[in-house]
Structures are given as structure tokens and as C-alpha cells.
Amino acid sequence: MIDQILNYLENRKEPLSTNDIKRKFNITEQEWNIVFPFLISNGIKINTFDSLNLKCSDCPIKNYCNKKRCGG
């Protein structure tokens, strides 16, 4: 699923909001909490104006990510 989302987003000129991505790929909130850090660590720009407050300590890929924090 992550590869499909990455391919889709890499071909877009403008970033989508998190809600748009969740609707497009039918992603639950729980799934999104896993998918989002992978997208950010792959350099995908996402409008995060909706409520998303991930902390590195809670991140499912914290051991594999080089970002200081998600979304910024």
C-alpha cells in the first residue's frame, strides 16, 4: 500500500491533505499513523493542517527515520 501511495503522490504537482489521502486510499486512522511517517521519510510533502500530532517517541518507524519530527 505504501508503494502505491508514494507513486501516486510523487506524480502530483500539489500536495494533498492527509484527509484527501486517507479517502483516496481508504486508510483508517490507525493505518495512517503507520503510513504517514513512511511518506514523510521518503520526502513526500503533505498538508498537515488537519489534526495530526505525531511524536518521534510514538512513531512506528522511529528506528529507521532520520527526521527530527514529522510534518515540519
Secondary structure as a PSIPRED ss2 file (coil, helix, strand):
# PSIPRED VFORMAT (PSIPRED V4.0)

   1 M C   1.000  0.000  0.000
   2 I H   0.000  1.000  0.000
   3 D H   0.000  1.000  0.000
   4 Q H   0.000  1.000  0.000
   5 I H   0.000  1.000  0.000
   6 L H   0.000  1.000  0.000
   7 N H   0.000  1.000  0.000
   8 Y H   0.000  1.000  0.000
   9 L H   0.000  1.000  0.000
  10 E H   0.000  1.000  0.000
  11 N C   1.000  0.000  0.000
  12 R C   1.000  0.000  0.000
  13 K C   1.000  0.000  0.000
  14 E C   1.000  0.000  0.000
  15 P C   1.000  0.000  0.000
  16 L C   1.000  0.000  0.000
  17 S E   0.000  0.000  1.000
  18 T H   0.000  1.000  0.000
  19 N H   0.000  1.000  0.000
  20 D H   0.000  1.000  0.000
  21 I H   0.000  1.000  0.000
  22 K H   0.000  1.000  0.000
  23 R H   0.000  1.000  0.000
  24 K H   0.000  1.000  0.000
  25 F H   0.000  1.000  0.000
  26 N C   1.000  0.000  0.000
  27 I C   1.000  0.000  0.000
  28 T C   1.000  0.000  0.000
  29 E H   0.000  1.000  0.000
  30 Q H   0.000  1.000  0.000
  31 E H   0.000  1.000  0.000
  32 W H   0.000  1.000  0.000
  33 N H   0.000  1.000  0.000
  34 I H   0.000  1.000  0.000
  35 V H   0.000  1.000  0.000
  36 F H   0.000  1.000  0.000
  37 P H   0.000  1.000  0.000
  38 F H   0.000  1.000  0.000
  39 L H   0.000  1.000  0.000
  40 I H   0.000  1.000  0.000
  41 S H   0.000  1.000  0.000
  42 N C   1.000  0.000  0.000
  43 G C   1.000  0.000  0.000
  44 I C   1.000  0.000  0.000
  45 K C   1.000  0.000  0.000
  46 I C   1.000  0.000  0.000
  47 N E   0.000  0.000  1.000
  48 T C   1.000  0.000  0.000
  49 F C   1.000  0.000  0.000
  50 D C   1.000  0.000  0.000
  51 S C   1.000  0.000  0.000
  52 L C   1.000  0.000  0.000
  53 N C   1.000  0.000  0.000
  54 L C   1.000  0.000  0.000
  55 K C   1.000  0.000  0.000
  56 C H   0.000  1.000  0.000
  57 S H   0.000  1.000  0.000
  58 D H   0.000  1.000  0.000
  59 C C   1.000  0.000  0.000
  60 P C   1.000  0.000  0.000
  61 I C   1.000  0.000  0.000
  62 K C   1.000  0.000  0.000
  63 N C   1.000  0.000  0.000
  64 Y C   1.000  0.000  0.000
  65 C C   1.000  0.000  0.000
  66 N C   1.000  0.000  0.000
  67 K C   1.000  0.000  0.000
  68 K C   1.000  0.000  0.000
  69 R C   1.000  0.000  0.000
  70 C C   1.000  0.000  0.000
  71 G C   1.000  0.000  0.000
  72 G C   1.000  0.000  0.000
